[in-house]
Amino acid sequence: MSVDLDTVKRVARLSRIAVTEEEAGRMTGELNVLLGFVEQLSEADVEGVEPMTSVIPIAMRKRE
């Protein structure tokens, strides 16, 4: 998946963020890099991997 300049401008407008043409062009490239990384992550085999809440095993504090 990739985004184009029009999509970046539309998302900025919907988010009520003012962006210039130059900023929108730069954001287009940055968002495409991020989306490419997310696509790479989706290719990882996580079958049988238990979800983690922390890098080290700790017990979560709970209310009584």
N, CA, C and O atoms as a GROMACS GRO file, in nm:
protein
  256
    1MET      N    1   0.085  -0.117   0.000
    1MET     CA    2   0.000   0.000   0.000
    1MET      C    3   0.090   0.124   0.000
    1MET      O    4   0.195   0.126   0.064
    2SER      N    5   0.047   0.224  -0.071
    2SER     CA    6   0.121   0.350  -0.071
    2SER      C    7   0.021   0.465  -0.078
    2SER      O    8  -0.094   0.448  -0.119
    3VAL      N    9   0.068   0.581  -0.037
    3VAL     CA   10  -0.017   0.701  -0.041
    3VAL      C   11   0.040   0.799  -0.142
    3VAL      O   12   0.161   0.801  -0.169
    4ASP      N   13  -0.048   0.880  -0.197
    4ASP     CA   14  -0.004   0.983  -0.291
    4ASP      C   15  -0.024   1.121  -0.228
    4ASP      O   16  -0.075   1.132  -0.116
    5LEU      N   17   0.016   1.222  -0.299
    5LEU     CA   18   0.010   1.359  -0.248
    5LEU      C   19  -0.133   1.400  -0.213
    5LEU      O   20  -0.156   1.466  -0.111
    6ASP      N   21  -0.230   1.361  -0.297
    6ASP     CA   22  -0.370   1.396  -0.270
    6ASP      C   23  -0.420   1.333  -0.141
    6ASP      O   24  -0.495   1.396  -0.066
    7THR      N   25  -0.379   1.209  -0.116
    7THR     CA   26  -0.421   1.141   0.006
    7THR      C   27  -0.364   1.210   0.129
    7THR      O   28  -0.434   1.228   0.229
    8VAL      N   29  -0.237   1.249   0.124
    8VAL     CA   30  -0.175   1.319   0.236
    8VAL      C   31  -0.246   1.451   0.262
    8VAL      O   32  -0.274   1.485   0.378
    9LYS      N   33  -0.277   1.525   0.158
    9LYS     CA   34  -0.347   1.652   0.174
    9LYS      C   35  -0.486   1.630   0.234
    9LYS      O   36  -0.530   1.708   0.318
   10ARG      N   37  -0.555   1.526   0.189
   10ARG     CA   38  -0.689   1.497   0.239
   10ARG      C   39  -0.685   1.460   0.387
   10ARG      O   40  -0.767   1.509   0.465
   11VAL      N   41  -0.592   1.375   0.426
   11VAL     CA   42  -0.579   1.335   0.566
   11VAL      C   43  -0.543   1.456   0.652
   11VAL      O   44  -0.594   1.471   0.762
   12ALA      N   45  -0.455   1.542   0.601
   12ALA     CA   46  -0.419   1.663   0.675
   12ALA      C   47  -0.540   1.753   0.694
   12ALA      O   48  -0.562   1.808   0.801
   13ARG      N   49  -0.618   1.767   0.589
   13ARG     CA   50  -0.738   1.851   0.598
   13ARG      C   51  -0.837   1.792   0.698
   13ARG      O   52  -0.893   1.864   0.780
   14LEU      N   53  -0.860   1.660   0.692
   14LEU     CA   54  -0.952   1.596   0.785
   14LEU      C   55  -0.901   1.605   0.929
   14LEU      O   56  -0.981   1.609   1.022
   15SER      N   57  -0.770   1.607   0.946
   15SER     CA   58  -0.710   1.617   1.079
   15SER      C   59  -0.698   1.761   1.125
   15SER      O   60  -0.657   1.790   1.238
   16ARG      N   61  -0.734   1.852   1.034
   16ARG     CA   62  -0.724   1.996   1.061
   16ARG      C   63  -0.580   2.037   1.091
   16ARG      O   64  -0.552   2.113   1.184
   17ILE      N   65  -0.488   1.983   1.008
   17ILE     CA   66  -0.347   2.017   1.017
   17ILE      C   67  -0.311   2.094   0.891
   17ILE      O   68  -0.333   2.045   0.780
   18ALA      N   69  -0.256   2.213   0.907
   18ALA     CA   70  -0.215   2.294   0.793
   18ALA      C   71  -0.079   2.246   0.744
   18ALA      O   72   0.018   2.246   0.819
   19VAL      N   73  -0.072   2.207   0.617
   19VAL     CA   74   0.055   2.165   0.557
   19VAL      C   75   0.076   2.239   0.426
   19VAL      O   76  -0.019   2.265   0.352
   20THR      N   77   0.200   2.271   0.398
   20THR     CA   78   0.234   2.335   0.270
   20THR      C   79   0.257   2.225   0.166
   20THR      O   80   0.260   2.107   0.199
   21GLU      N   81   0.272   2.266   0.041
   21GLU     CA   82   0.300   2.170  -0.066
   21GLU      C   83   0.429   2.093  -0.038
   21GLU      O   84   0.437   1.972  -0.057
   22GLU      N   85   0.530   2.166   0.009
   22GLU     CA   86   0.660   2.104   0.038
   22GLU      C   87   0.647   2.002   0.152
   22GLU      O   88   0.701   1.892   0.143
   23GLU      N   89   0.576   2.040   0.257
   23GLU     CA   90   0.557   1.948   0.370
   23GLU      C   91   0.477   1.825   0.328
   23GLU      O   92   0.510   1.713   0.368
   24ALA      N   93   0.374   1.845   0.247
   24ALA     CA   94   0.293   1.733   0.201
   24ALA      C   95   0.377   1.638   0.116
   24ALA      O   96   0.362   1.516   0.127
   25GLY      N   97   0.462   1.692   0.033
   25GLY     CA   98   0.550   1.608  -0.047
   25GLY      C   99   0.645   1.527   0.038
   25GLY      O  100   0.669   1.409   0.011
   26ARG      N  101   0.701   1.590   0.140
   26ARG     CA  102   0.793   1.519   0.230
   26ARG      C  103   0.718   1.412   0.310
   26ARG      O  104   0.768   1.302   0.330
   27MET      N  105   0.597   1.447   0.356
   27MET     CA  106   0.517   1.351   0.433
   27MET      C  107   0.478   1.230   0.349
   27MET      O  108   0.469   1.119   0.400
   28THR      N  109   0.456   1.252   0.220
   28THR     CA  110   0.421   1.141   0.131
   28THR      C  111   0.531   1.035   0.134
   28THR      O  112   0.503   0.916   0.149
   29GLY      N  113   0.655   1.080   0.119
   29GLY     CA  114   0.766   0.985   0.123
   29GLY      C  115   0.781   0.918   0.257
   29GLY      O  116   0.803   0.797   0.264
   30GLU      N  117   0.768   0.994   0.365
   30GLU     CA  118   0.782   0.939   0.499
   30GLU      C  119   0.673   0.837   0.529
   30GLU      O  120   0.700   0.731   0.586
   31LEU      N  121   0.549   0.868   0.491
   31LEU     CA  122   0.439   0.774   0.515
   31LEU      C  123   0.456   0.647   0.434
   31LEU      O  124   0.425   0.538   0.482
   32ASN      N  125   0.506   0.658   0.311
   32ASN     CA  126   0.527   0.539   0.230
   32ASN      C  127   0.636   0.450   0.289
   32ASN      O  128   0.627   0.327   0.281
   33VAL      N  129   0.740   0.510   0.348
   33VAL     CA  130   0.844   0.431   0.415
   33VAL      C  131   0.784   0.358   0.535
   33VAL      O  132   0.811   0.240   0.556
   34LEU      N  133   0.703   0.429   0.615
   34LEU     CA  134   0.640   0.367   0.731
   34LEU      C  135   0.547   0.253   0.690
   34LEU      O  136   0.548   0.147   0.752
   35LEU      N  137   0.467   0.275   0.587
   35LEU     CA  138   0.376   0.170   0.542
   35LEU      C  139   0.451   0.050   0.488
   35LEU      O  140   0.407  -0.064   0.504
   36GLY      N  141   0.565   0.074   0.425
   36GLY     CA  142   0.648  -0.037   0.377
   36GLY      C  143   0.702  -0.119   0.493
   36GLY      O  144   0.707  -0.242   0.485
   37PHE      N  145   0.740  -0.052   0.602
   37PHE     CA  146   0.788  -0.123   0.720
   37PHE      C  147   0.677  -0.206   0.782
   37PHE      O  148   0.700  -0.319   0.824
   38VAL      N  149   0.556  -0.151   0.789
   38VAL     CA  150   0.442  -0.225   0.845
   38VAL      C  151   0.413  -0.348   0.758
   38VAL      O  152   0.380  -0.454   0.812
   39GLU      N  153   0.424  -0.335   0.628
   39GLU     CA  154   0.404  -0.450   0.540
   39GLU      C  155   0.508  -0.558   0.566
   39GLU      O  156   0.476  -0.677   0.564
   40GLN      N  157   0.632  -0.518   0.591
   40GLN     CA  158   0.737  -0.615   0.624
   40GLN      C  159   0.705  -0.687   0.755
   40GLN      O  160   0.726  -0.808   0.765
   41LEU      N  161   0.654  -0.615   0.853
   41LEU     CA  162   0.619  -0.676   0.980
   41LEU      C  163   0.507  -0.779   0.964
   41LEU      O  164   0.505  -0.881   1.033
   42SER      N  165   0.414  -0.752   0.873
   42SER     CA  166   0.303  -0.845   0.854
   42SER      C  167   0.347  -0.977   0.792
   42SER      O  168   0.273  -1.075   0.795
   43GLU      N  169   0.468  -0.980   0.735
   43GLU     CA  170   0.520  -1.103   0.675
   43GLU      C  171   0.584  -1.195   0.779
   43GLU      O  172   0.611  -1.311   0.750
   44ALA      N  173   0.609  -1.145   0.900
   44ALA     CA  174   0.673  -1.225   1.004
   44ALA      C  175   0.580  -1.335   1.052
   44ALA      O  176   0.460  -1.314   1.071
   45ASP      N  177   0.637  -1.454   1.071
   45ASP     CA  178   0.560  -1.568   1.119
   45ASP      C  179   0.551  -1.559   1.272
   45ASP      O  180   0.651  -1.577   1.341
   46VAL      N  181   0.434  -1.533   1.323
   46VAL     CA  182   0.414  -1.521   1.467
   46VAL      C  183   0.324  -1.633   1.521
   46VAL      O  184   0.268  -1.621   1.630
   47GLU      N  185   0.311  -1.738   1.445
   47GLU     CA  186   0.229  -1.853   1.486
   47GLU      C  187   0.288  -1.912   1.614
   47GLU      O  188   0.405  -1.950   1.618
   48GLY      N  189   0.206  -1.921   1.717
   48GLY     CA  190   0.249  -1.981   1.842
   48GLY      C  191   0.323  -1.886   1.935
   48GLY      O  192   0.366  -1.927   2.043
   49VAL      N  193   0.340  -1.761   1.895
   49VAL     CA  194   0.408  -1.664   1.980
   49VAL      C  195   0.304  -1.600   2.071
   49VAL      O  196   0.203  -1.546   2.024
   50GLU      N  197   0.330  -1.606   2.201
   50GLU     CA  198   0.236  -1.551   2.297
   50GLU      C  199   0.249  -1.399   2.304
   50GLU      O  200   0.361  -1.348   2.306
   51PRO      N  201   0.138  -1.325   2.307
   51PRO     CA  202   0.146  -1.179   2.317
   51PRO      C  203   0.216  -1.137   2.446
   51PRO      O  204   0.204  -1.202   2.549
   52MET      N  205   0.290  -1.026   2.436
   52MET     CA  206   0.364  -0.976   2.552
   52MET      C  207   0.310  -0.839   2.593
   52MET      O  208   0.263  -0.762   2.510
   53THR      N  209   0.317  -0.812   2.722
   53THR     CA  210   0.284  -0.678   2.771
   53THR      C  211   0.409  -0.602   2.807
   53THR      O  212   0.405  -0.481   2.828
   54SER      N  213   0.522  -0.673   2.813
   54SER     CA  214   0.648  -0.611   2.850
   54SER      C  215   0.763  -0.695   2.793
   54SER      O  216   0.744  -0.812   2.759
   55VAL      N  217   0.880  -0.635   2.782
   55VAL     CA  218   0.996  -0.707   2.731
   55VAL      C  219   1.044  -0.809   2.833
   55VAL      O  220   1.093  -0.916   2.798
   56ILE      N  221   1.031  -0.774   2.960
   56ILE     CA  222   1.070  -0.867   3.066
   56ILE      C  223   0.943  -0.919   3.132
   56ILE      O  224   0.845  -0.846   3.143
   57PRO      N  225   0.944  -1.044   3.176
   57PRO     CA  226   0.823  -1.100   3.237
   57PRO      C  227   0.797  -1.040   3.375
   57PRO      O  228   0.872  -1.065   3.469
   58ILE      N  229   0.692  -0.961   3.386
   58ILE     CA  230   0.652  -0.904   3.515
   58ILE      C  231   0.503  -0.923   3.531
   58ILE      O  232   0.428  -0.930   3.433
   59ALA      N  233   0.461  -0.932   3.655
   59ALA     CA  234   0.318  -0.949   3.684
   59ALA      C  235   0.254  -0.810   3.685
   59ALA      O  236   0.305  -0.717   3.747
   60MET      N  237   0.143  -0.797   3.616
   60MET     CA  238   0.070  -0.671   3.612
   60MET      C  239  -0.006  -0.653   3.743
   60MET      O  240  -0.068  -0.747   3.792
   61ARG      N  241  -0.001  -0.532   3.800
   61ARG     CA  242  -0.077  -0.505   3.921
   61ARG      C  243  -0.223  -0.492   3.884
   61ARG      O  244  -0.259  -0.430   3.784
   62LYS      N  245  -0.307  -0.553   3.966
   62LYS     CA  246  -0.450  -0.552   3.940
   62LYS      C  247  -0.525  -0.499   4.061
   62LYS      O  248  -0.478  -0.509   4.174
   63ARG      N  249  -0.641  -0.443   4.036
   63ARG     CA  250  -0.726  -0.398   4.145
   63ARG      C  251  -0.784  -0.517   4.218
   63ARG      O  252  -0.803  -0.624   4.161
   64GLU      N  253  -0.811  -0.495   4.343
   64GLU     CA  254  -0.876  -0.601   4.421
   64GLU      C  255  -1.021  -0.613   4.384
   64GLU      O  256  -1.092  -0.697   4.439
   0.00000   0.00000   0.00000
